[in-house]
Amino acid sequence: MIRWGILGTARINRRVIPAMRLAKRSELVAVASRDRAKAEAHAREWSIPRAVVGYQTLLDSPDIDAVYIPLPNTDHVPWTLAAIAAGKHVLCEKPLALDPADIDRIASAATAAKVVVEEGFMYRHEPMTATVVSLLHGGAVGAVRAVVSGFTFAIGPPPNTRFEPSLGGGALWDVGCYPVTYAQLIAGHEPTMAAGHALWHESGVDEEFTGLLRFDSGITANVYAGFRAAYRTWLEVLGSDGALTVPNPFRPGPVETLALERHGVVERVHVTGSSDIFVREIEDFEASVLDGAPAVVSLAESRRTAVTLAALHASAREHSQSRA
Ligand SMILES: NC(=O)c1ccc[n+]([C@@H]2O[C@H](COP(=O)([O-])OP(=O)(O)OC[C@H]3O[C@@H](n4cnc5c(N)ncnc54)[C@H](OP(=O)(O)O)[C@@H]3O)[C@@H](O)[C@H]2O)c1
């Protein structure tokens, strides 16, 4: 069994706690908050045996094997490193790091401490993602030429950590990481060119981001991330012989239907997924920790993601400065 602790009383815990309970080899032992009342209220609400004040106190607990880190983005690296130093395995929310050099530090520390560290991209653990990749790599649309993908949802006015530059806010890091990682998964490698354009919020974060990636294999990806339009996610893959349309690419439902169009004929491909999202992510993590299975999202992949996101950001900043 993995005995879990959670750092922070984040909203996303509502989805992950039930998954930890459904996963076969996990037990949720404690939740930590910076604030005693919040820790106690969260523990009560979710029937978590122990409420802990302070993240380090939880890391110092000998009865915890692994921690889930759903903190604001700039806290991912320091608390991942602190958890590794305490000998804990880590499942950290995306984006694991905003600077690729930090992934190298995490990887070295994790290797030395013999612990598993994985970035949380729930969609990567879903059967639909494997089906999409297998169809494309099997030539279902011919040679893949373009990926068109995005993730947008509307956020109310600040305060919200997503509008806070000092906490790593912004649409690209928050939701742009989804289409970027999916495009890299389809291409099988990192892009050789990344160009971005952002609409900047008055707080200083990118409120809307459009990016263009070019891959050596001849694939172009057009990615979009935003906080300004209602919730919508999309993924379409265009190839020399057809196109694949993927509904709910980043949070597949229990049953999804892909549309595979070849030479004008549309075939529907039904995929059965999880009825409870996040369970497969937790069970794959269990397999890495308890059985030594390779992480589904490796740190090498997380590094490629961080490199691409940083390049997109830099490009958008340059673009804005050259117009100013
Ligand atoms: N995989 C997914 O589908 C998914 C979905 C949503 C979010 N996420 C990721 O999960 C993470 C958390 O997102 P969320 O929306 O759930 O966050 P949230 O509700 O804002 O919670 C973040 C938690 O971080 C702690 N925290 C520490 N320093 C803080 C600070 N300076 N300001 C605010 N909170 C601080 C707080 O816990 P205490 O006050 O208890 O210490 C807070 O509850 C992000 O990295 C996000 O990208 C992933």
The ligand as an SDF file (V2000), in Angstrom:
LIG
                    3D

 48 52  0  0  0  0  0  0  0  0999 V2000
   -5.1130   17.8090  -13.1670 N   0  0  0  0  0  0  0  0  0  0  0  0
   -6.1550   18.5930  -13.2290 C   0  0  0  0  0  0  0  0  0  0  0  0
   -7.1750   18.2770  -13.8390 O   0  0  0  0  0  0  0  0  0  0  0  0
   -6.0990   19.9010  -12.4900 C   0  0  0  0  0  0  0  0  0  0  0  0
   -7.2670   20.6510  -12.3310 C   0  0  0  0  0  0  0  0  0  0  0  0
   -7.1870   21.8220  -11.5780 C   0  0  0  0  0  0  0  0  0  0  0  0
   -5.9720   22.2470  -11.0750 C   0  0  0  0  0  0  0  0  0  0  0  0
   -4.8510   21.5260  -11.2990 N   0  0  0  0  0  0  0  0  0  0  0  0
   -3.5460   21.9480  -10.7500 C   0  0  0  0  0  0  0  0  0  0  0  0
   -3.6200   21.7810   -9.3320 O   0  0  0  0  0  0  0  0  0  0  0  0
   -2.9520   22.8330   -8.6830 C   0  0  0  0  0  0  0  0  0  0  0  0
   -3.9350   23.4800   -7.7230 C   0  0  0  0  0  0  0  0  0  0  0  0
   -5.0080   24.0380   -8.4310 O   0  0  0  0  0  0  0  0  0  0  0  0
   -6.3590   24.4310   -7.6640 P   0  0  0  0  0  0  0  0  0  0  0  0
   -7.1740   25.2390   -8.5850 O   0  0  0  0  0  0  0  0  0  0  0  0
   -6.9560   23.2200   -7.0760 O   0  0  0  0  0  0  0  0  0  0  0  0
   -5.7260   25.3900   -6.5470 O   0  0  0  0  0  0  0  0  0  0  0  0
   -6.3840   26.1290   -5.3190 P   0  0  0  0  0  0  0  0  0  0  0  0
   -7.7720   25.6650   -5.0560 O   0  0  0  0  0  0  0  0  0  0  0  0
   -6.1110   27.5760   -5.5080 O   0  0  0  0  0  0  0  0  0  0  0  0
   -5.5060   25.5650   -4.1170 O   0  0  0  0  0  0  0  0  0  0  0  0
   -4.1470   25.6990   -4.0370 C   0  0  0  0  0  0  0  0  0  0  0  0
   -3.7560   25.3550   -2.5870 C   0  0  0  0  0  0  0  0  0  0  0  0
   -2.4010   25.7370   -2.4270 O   0  0  0  0  0  0  0  0  0  0  0  0
   -2.1610   26.1880   -1.1200 C   0  0  0  0  0  0  0  0  0  0  0  0
   -1.3720   27.4350   -1.2020 N   0  0  0  0  0  0  0  0  0  0  0  0
   -0.0880   27.5560   -0.8100 C   0  0  0  0  0  0  0  0  0  0  0  0
    0.3580   28.7930   -1.0400 N   0  0  0  0  0  0  0  0  0  0  0  0
   -0.6790   29.4990   -1.5620 C   0  0  0  0  0  0  0  0  0  0  0  0
   -0.8350   30.8370   -1.9820 C   0  0  0  0  0  0  0  0  0  0  0  0
    0.1740   31.7270   -1.8830 N   0  0  0  0  0  0  0  0  0  0  0  0
   -2.0260   31.2100   -2.4650 N   0  0  0  0  0  0  0  0  0  0  0  0
   -3.0450   30.3380   -2.5720 C   0  0  0  0  0  0  0  0  0  0  0  0
   -2.9520   29.0340   -2.1890 N   0  0  0  0  0  0  0  0  0  0  0  0
   -1.7740   28.6200   -1.6780 C   0  0  0  0  0  0  0  0  0  0  0  0
   -3.5130   26.3790   -0.4540 C   0  0  0  0  0  0  0  0  0  0  0  0
   -3.6380   25.3900    0.5330 O   0  0  0  0  0  0  0  0  0  0  0  0
   -3.5900   25.7310    2.1020 P   0  0  0  0  0  0  0  0  0  0  0  0
   -4.1230   27.1330    2.2500 O   0  0  0  0  0  0  0  0  0  0  0  0
   -4.4890   24.7150    2.6870 O   0  0  0  0  0  0  0  0  0  0  0  0
   -2.1680   25.6090    2.5500 O   0  0  0  0  0  0  0  0  0  0  0  0
   -4.5340   26.1510   -1.5610 C   0  0  0  0  0  0  0  0  0  0  0  0
   -5.6380   25.4260   -1.1280 O   0  0  0  0  0  0  0  0  0  0  0  0
   -2.3930   23.7540   -9.7620 C   0  0  0  0  0  0  0  0  0  0  0  0
   -1.0500   23.4460  -10.0060 O   0  0  0  0  0  0  0  0  0  0  0  0
   -3.2240   23.4060  -10.9900 C   0  0  0  0  0  0  0  0  0  0  0  0
   -2.4730   23.5680  -12.1820 O   0  0  0  0  0  0  0  0  0  0  0  0
   -4.9110   20.3520  -11.9770 C   0  0  0  0  0  0  0  0  0  0  0  0
  1  2  1  0
  2  3  2  0
  2  4  1  0
  4  5  1  0
  4 48  2  0
  5  6  2  0
  6  7  1  0
  7  8  2  0
  8  9  1  0
  8 48  1  0
  9 10  1  0
  9 46  1  0
 10 11  1  0
 11 12  1  0
 11 44  1  0
 12 13  1  0
 13 14  1  0
 14 15  2  0
 14 16  1  0
 14 17  1  0
 17 18  1  0
 18 19  2  0
 18 20  1  0
 18 21  1  0
 21 22  1  0
 22 23  1  0
 23 24  1  0
 23 42  1  0
 24 25  1  0
 25 26  1  0
 25 36  1  0
 26 27  1  0
 26 35  1  0
 27 28  2  0
 28 29  1  0
 29 30  1  0
 29 35  2  0
 30 31  1  0
 30 32  2  0
 32 33  1  0
 33 34  2  0
 34 35  1  0
 36 37  1  0
 36 42  1  0
 37 38  1  0
 38 39  2  0
 38 40  1  0
 38 41  1  0
 42 43  1  0
 44 45  1  0
 44 46  1  0
 46 47  1  0
M  CHG  2   8   1  16  -1
M  END
$$$$
